[in-house]
Amino acid sequence: MNKYLEQLVELSKYDTQISSFEPQIKNQKAKLEEFSKDAIALREEINKLESEIKDIKNKRAKHDAHLGELKDKLNDISKKGAIVQTEKEIKALQLEEEITKEQISFSNEEIERLDKLQDNKNNALKEAVSKLSEEEDSIKELEAKIEESIKSISEQRNEVSYKRGELVEKVDPKILSFYEKVKRWAKNSAVVPVRKQACYGCYMKISDKIYAEVIKSEEIVTCPHCGRILYKEVEITE
């Protein structure tokens, strides 16, 4: 096989390898992101529960304050009852006392309800925090594995890039420039094999004449249909 063509085939393989490393790294990071979704959901749940508990405490504090005001009001009504003289005033005070007691009863019931609700929210918060702790431990373990995996992939990429760099220094600048020009639009299929007398870049059949030139491999031959660089795969295997 033509030395230049041999170099281009090898260079193309290096480029294909190099381009495959980034998706591998992205895939590893995607695994971590997917695994972290549960932890993110738990953090959101914890924030929501903490906000709800704070809101419950504020409501309870208002009821406590209102309850104190109502009790003071009952004391005032009791004092007024000792000095009122007319039946009308007595009935008015009794009605006011009855309403105040109903309000006190409602506030006590509401405080009891809020206390139960807060207990439930606290239990839910405790459970969510415990689950988050477990998730974060699992995430740390996975992070360590993924970091190690990404490190290994990066080392492989650097090794291939180094080999590519060594090869590039040996390739004729004009041949390299031609390869890079094809690669700009063909990406990793700039150099493709011919199988069953067809270009395996565009899958179009090539003529007997061009096929014969590809088999000889004396010159760099391009596909007449798509412009990719062609080589006979069987000869590379042998």
C-alpha beads as a LAMMPS data file, in Angstrom:
LAMMPS data file: protein, C-alpha beads

238 atoms
237 bonds

1 atom types
1 bond types

-500.0 500.0 xlo xhi
-500.0 500.0 ylo yhi
-500.0 500.0 zlo zhi

Masses

1 110.0

Atoms # bond

1 1 1 0.000 0.000 0.000
2 1 1 1.097 3.554 -0.716
3 1 1 2.952 4.902 2.321
4 1 1 0.911 8.108 2.399
5 1 1 -2.353 6.210 2.184
6 1 1 -1.217 3.927 4.980
7 1 1 -0.494 6.979 7.124
8 1 1 -3.906 8.499 6.359
9 1 1 -5.700 5.265 7.255
10 1 1 -3.845 5.164 10.563
11 1 1 -4.431 8.874 11.166
12 1 1 -8.149 8.449 10.496
13 1 1 -8.301 5.616 13.021
14 1 1 -6.591 7.788 15.632
15 1 1 -9.061 10.617 14.965
16 1 1 -11.992 8.229 15.280
17 1 1 -10.624 6.968 18.585
18 1 1 -10.047 10.484 19.907
19 1 1 -13.551 11.618 19.005
20 1 1 -15.017 8.611 20.821
21 1 1 -13.505 9.596 24.171
22 1 1 -15.582 12.753 24.747
23 1 1 -18.947 10.912 24.477
24 1 1 -17.586 8.350 26.939
25 1 1 -16.752 11.111 29.430
26 1 1 -20.165 12.737 28.887
27 1 1 -21.823 9.373 29.440
28 1 1 -20.050 8.960 32.771
29 1 1 -21.084 12.448 33.880
30 1 1 -24.654 11.768 32.731
31 1 1 -24.734 8.685 34.967
32 1 1 -23.873 10.841 37.968
33 1 1 -26.457 13.487 37.026
34 1 1 -29.154 10.834 36.661
35 1 1 -28.200 9.254 39.973
36 1 1 -28.211 12.674 41.661
37 1 1 -31.827 13.420 40.682
38 1 1 -33.190 11.677 43.793
39 1 1 -30.897 13.726 46.013
40 1 1 -32.008 16.943 44.304
41 1 1 -35.663 15.972 44.808
42 1 1 -34.997 15.237 48.492
43 1 1 -33.294 18.606 48.981
44 1 1 -36.301 20.323 47.426
45 1 1 -38.616 18.324 49.688
46 1 1 -36.539 19.271 52.752
47 1 1 -36.635 22.966 51.807
48 1 1 -40.398 22.744 51.338
49 1 1 -40.911 20.991 54.691
50 1 1 -38.700 23.515 56.505
51 1 1 -40.700 26.355 54.951
52 1 1 -43.995 24.719 55.956
53 1 1 -42.785 24.129 59.520
54 1 1 -41.730 27.769 59.770
55 1 1 -45.151 28.839 58.511
56 1 1 -46.880 26.576 61.085
57 1 1 -44.779 28.052 63.893
58 1 1 -45.710 31.576 62.803
59 1 1 -49.424 30.685 62.755
60 1 1 -49.164 29.066 66.187
61 1 1 -47.403 32.111 67.573
62 1 1 -50.264 34.314 66.288
63 1 1 -52.852 32.047 67.911
64 1 1 -50.874 32.102 71.174
65 1 1 -50.830 35.883 71.102
66 1 1 -54.533 36.037 70.225
67 1 1 -55.312 33.564 73.017
68 1 1 -53.550 35.829 75.518
69 1 1 -55.631 38.775 74.310
70 1 1 -58.851 36.768 74.640
71 1 1 -57.983 35.714 78.201
72 1 1 -57.313 39.343 79.109
73 1 1 -60.652 40.208 77.555
74 1 1 -62.388 37.582 79.735
75 1 1 -60.813 39.126 82.812
76 1 1 -62.068 42.550 81.753
77 1 1 -65.582 41.156 81.205
78 1 1 -65.447 39.576 84.674
79 1 1 -64.502 42.916 86.230
80 1 1 -67.230 44.729 84.328
81 1 1 -69.767 42.126 85.516
82 1 1 -69.180 43.213 89.077
83 1 1 -70.151 46.810 88.399
84 1 1 -72.895 46.634 85.739
85 1 1 -76.411 47.400 87.029
86 1 1 -78.948 47.076 84.225
87 1 1 -80.233 43.818 82.756
88 1 1 -79.329 45.063 79.263
89 1 1 -75.690 45.574 80.258
90 1 1 -75.603 42.134 81.889
91 1 1 -76.929 40.442 78.738
92 1 1 -74.459 42.334 76.586
93 1 1 -71.586 41.215 78.800
94 1 1 -72.847 37.616 78.784
95 1 1 -73.014 37.635 74.993
96 1 1 -69.520 39.118 74.772
97 1 1 -68.249 36.523 77.260
98 1 1 -69.834 33.690 75.258
99 1 1 -68.291 34.907 72.007
100 1 1 -64.887 35.301 73.662
101 1 1 -65.025 31.758 75.080
102 1 1 -65.919 30.404 71.630
103 1 1 -62.939 32.238 70.188
104 1 1 -60.704 30.807 72.910
105 1 1 -62.018 27.322 72.198
106 1 1 -61.390 27.778 68.468
107 1 1 -57.838 29.049 69.097
108 1 1 -57.089 26.097 71.372
109 1 1 -58.376 23.668 68.748
110 1 1 -56.361 25.397 66.055
111 1 1 -53.209 25.284 68.215
112 1 1 -53.774 21.569 68.801
113 1 1 -54.242 21.015 65.059
114 1 1 -51.091 23.000 64.239
115 1 1 -49.083 21.054 66.832
116 1 1 -50.129 17.730 65.263
117 1 1 -49.379 19.059 61.794
118 1 1 -45.964 20.261 62.926
119 1 1 -45.205 16.839 64.462
120 1 1 -46.075 15.182 61.147
121 1 1 -43.939 17.651 59.212
122 1 1 -41.041 17.171 61.641
123 1 1 -41.233 13.389 61.212
124 1 1 -41.341 13.765 57.428
125 1 1 -38.375 16.158 57.601
126 1 1 -36.406 13.736 59.761
127 1 1 -37.091 10.906 57.305
128 1 1 -36.135 13.052 54.288
129 1 1 -32.884 14.172 55.946
130 1 1 -32.025 10.543 56.712
131 1 1 -32.712 9.497 53.107
132 1 1 -30.671 12.417 51.786
133 1 1 -27.737 11.385 53.961
134 1 1 -27.883 7.884 52.477
135 1 1 -28.168 9.277 48.937
136 1 1 -25.224 11.620 49.452
137 1 1 -23.077 8.721 50.695
138 1 1 -24.012 6.719 47.581
139 1 1 -23.297 9.743 45.371
140 1 1 -19.842 10.190 46.926
141 1 1 -19.091 6.534 46.245
142 1 1 -20.304 6.828 42.656
143 1 1 -18.398 10.108 42.179
144 1 1 -15.172 8.373 43.161
145 1 1 -15.791 5.574 40.654
146 1 1 -16.737 7.979 37.883
147 1 1 -13.728 10.215 38.541
148 1 1 -11.514 7.154 38.274
149 1 1 -13.265 6.123 35.060
150 1 1 -12.935 9.621 33.544
151 1 1 -9.274 9.701 34.564
152 1 1 -8.708 6.390 32.772
153 1 1 -10.528 7.619 29.647
154 1 1 -8.522 10.863 29.673
155 1 1 -5.261 8.944 29.944
156 1 1 -6.253 6.767 26.974
157 1 1 -7.192 9.886 25.005
158 1 1 -3.858 11.531 25.819
159 1 1 -1.999 8.395 24.758
160 1 1 -3.817 8.233 21.408
161 1 1 -3.375 12.001 20.908
162 1 1 0.360 11.598 21.510
163 1 1 0.581 8.793 18.945
164 1 1 -1.408 10.901 16.498
165 1 1 0.972 13.811 17.038
166 1 1 3.958 11.573 16.305
167 1 1 2.306 10.352 13.120
168 1 1 1.377 13.873 11.976
169 1 1 5.061 14.854 12.088
170 1 1 5.812 12.084 9.582
171 1 1 2.992 12.882 7.133
172 1 1 3.745 15.039 4.113
173 1 1 2.240 18.535 4.767
174 1 1 0.378 18.537 1.426
175 1 1 -1.131 15.103 2.102
176 1 1 -2.053 16.168 5.635
177 1 1 -3.640 19.371 4.351
178 1 1 -5.697 17.378 1.848
179 1 1 -6.820 14.971 4.585
180 1 1 -7.817 17.820 6.913
181 1 1 -9.773 19.437 4.068
182 1 1 -11.814 16.254 3.528
183 1 1 -12.159 15.725 7.265
184 1 1 -13.749 19.166 7.711
185 1 1 -16.959 17.969 6.094
186 1 1 -16.620 14.165 6.303
187 1 1 -15.638 14.184 10.005
188 1 1 -14.430 10.709 11.037
189 1 1 -15.342 9.168 7.679
190 1 1 -12.700 11.056 5.706
191 1 1 -10.907 7.773 4.974
192 1 1 -13.172 4.798 4.291
193 1 1 -12.777 1.222 3.046
194 1 1 -14.130 -0.153 -0.205
195 1 1 -16.300 -3.221 0.260
196 1 1 -18.099 -5.098 -2.498
197 1 1 -16.803 -2.412 -4.871
198 1 1 -18.678 0.306 -2.951
199 1 1 -17.487 3.351 -1.028
200 1 1 -18.363 2.834 2.627
201 1 1 -18.736 6.540 3.144
202 1 1 -21.584 7.209 0.712
203 1 1 -22.320 3.520 -0.116
204 1 1 -22.249 4.227 -3.855
205 1 1 -20.708 1.696 -6.221
206 1 1 -17.467 2.789 -7.871
207 1 1 -16.350 1.974 -11.410
208 1 1 -14.059 -0.935 -12.273
209 1 1 -11.310 1.485 -13.209
210 1 1 -11.353 3.335 -9.856
211 1 1 -11.752 0.037 -8.001
212 1 1 -8.623 -1.267 -9.738
213 1 1 -6.740 1.877 -8.655
214 1 1 -7.903 1.370 -5.083
215 1 1 -6.707 -2.241 -5.128
216 1 1 -3.292 -1.207 -6.474
217 1 1 -3.014 1.450 -3.734
218 1 1 -0.215 3.168 -5.628
219 1 1 -1.890 6.570 -5.380
220 1 1 -4.396 8.223 -3.063
221 1 1 -7.799 7.630 -4.646
222 1 1 -10.963 9.505 -3.755
223 1 1 -14.566 8.463 -4.250
224 1 1 -15.980 10.045 -7.443
225 1 1 -19.350 10.431 -5.719
226 1 1 -18.504 11.914 -2.324
227 1 1 -14.795 12.777 -2.404
228 1 1 -13.738 10.592 0.544
229 1 1 -10.334 8.905 0.513
230 1 1 -10.630 5.210 -0.353
231 1 1 -8.565 2.154 0.613
232 1 1 -8.913 -1.612 0.246
233 1 1 -9.666 -2.955 3.693
234 1 1 -8.564 -6.519 2.956
235 1 1 -5.005 -5.394 2.278
236 1 1 -4.882 -3.515 5.612
237 1 1 -6.056 -6.668 7.400
238 1 1 -3.402 -8.807 5.696

Bonds

1 1 1 2
2 1 2 3
3 1 3 4
4 1 4 5
5 1 5 6
6 1 6 7
7 1 7 8
8 1 8 9
9 1 9 10
10 1 10 11
11 1 11 12
12 1 12 13
13 1 13 14
14 1 14 15
15 1 15 16
16 1 16 17
17 1 17 18
18 1 18 19
19 1 19 20
20 1 20 21
21 1 21 22
22 1 22 23
23 1 23 24
24 1 24 25
25 1 25 26
26 1 26 27
27 1 27 28
28 1 28 29
29 1 29 30
30 1 30 31
31 1 31 32
32 1 32 33
33 1 33 34
34 1 34 35
35 1 35 36
36 1 36 37
37 1 37 38
38 1 38 39
39 1 39 40
40 1 40 41
41 1 41 42
42 1 42 43
43 1 43 44
44 1 44 45
45 1 45 46
46 1 46 47
47 1 47 48
48 1 48 49
49 1 49 50
50 1 50 51
51 1 51 52
52 1 52 53
53 1 53 54
54 1 54 55
55 1 55 56
56 1 56 57
57 1 57 58
58 1 58 59
59 1 59 60
60 1 60 61
61 1 61 62
62 1 62 63
63 1 63 64
64 1 64 65
65 1 65 66
66 1 66 67
67 1 67 68
68 1 68 69
69 1 69 70
70 1 70 71
71 1 71 72
72 1 72 73
73 1 73 74
74 1 74 75
75 1 75 76
76 1 76 77
77 1 77 78
78 1 78 79
79 1 79 80
80 1 80 81
81 1 81 82
82 1 82 83
83 1 83 84
84 1 84 85
85 1 85 86
86 1 86 87
87 1 87 88
88 1 88 89
89 1 89 90
90 1 90 91
91 1 91 92
92 1 92 93
93 1 93 94
94 1 94 95
95 1 95 96
96 1 96 97
97 1 97 98
98 1 98 99
99 1 99 100
100 1 100 101
101 1 101 102
102 1 102 103
103 1 103 104
104 1 104 105
105 1 105 106
106 1 106 107
107 1 107 108
108 1 108 109
109 1 109 110
110 1 110 111
111 1 111 112
112 1 112 113
113 1 113 114
114 1 114 115
115 1 115 116
116 1 116 117
117 1 117 118
118 1 118 119
119 1 119 120
120 1 120 121
121 1 121 122
122 1 122 123
123 1 123 124
124 1 124 125
125 1 125 126
126 1 126 127
127 1 127 128
128 1 128 129
129 1 129 130
130 1 130 131
131 1 131 132
132 1 132 133
133 1 133 134
134 1 134 135
135 1 135 136
136 1 136 137
137 1 137 138
138 1 138 139
139 1 139 140
140 1 140 141
141 1 141 142
142 1 142 143
143 1 143 144
144 1 144 145
145 1 145 146
146 1 146 147
147 1 147 148
148 1 148 149
149 1 149 150
150 1 150 151
151 1 151 152
152 1 152 153
153 1 153 154
154 1 154 155
155 1 155 156
156 1 156 157
157 1 157 158
158 1 158 159
159 1 159 160
160 1 160 161
161 1 161 162
162 1 162 163
163 1 163 164
164 1 164 165
165 1 165 166
166 1 166 167
167 1 167 168
168 1 168 169
169 1 169 170
170 1 170 171
171 1 171 172
172 1 172 173
173 1 173 174
174 1 174 175
175 1 175 176
176 1 176 177
177 1 177 178
178 1 178 179
179 1 179 180
180 1 180 181
181 1 181 182
182 1 182 183
183 1 183 184
184 1 184 185
185 1 185 186
186 1 186 187
187 1 187 188
188 1 188 189
189 1 189 190
190 1 190 191
191 1 191 192
192 1 192 193
193 1 193 194
194 1 194 195
195 1 195 196
196 1 196 197
197 1 197 198
198 1 198 199
199 1 199 200
200 1 200 201
201 1 201 202
202 1 202 203
203 1 203 204
204 1 204 205
205 1 205 206
206 1 206 207
207 1 207 208
208 1 208 209
209 1 209 210
210 1 210 211
211 1 211 212
212 1 212 213
213 1 213 214
214 1 214 215
215 1 215 216
216 1 216 217
217 1 217 218
218 1 218 219
219 1 219 220
220 1 220 221
221 1 221 222
222 1 222 223
223 1 223 224
224 1 224 225
225 1 225 226
226 1 226 227
227 1 227 228
228 1 228 229
229 1 229 230
230 1 230 231
231 1 231 232
232 1 232 233
233 1 233 234
234 1 234 235
235 1 235 236
236 1 236 237
237 1 237 238
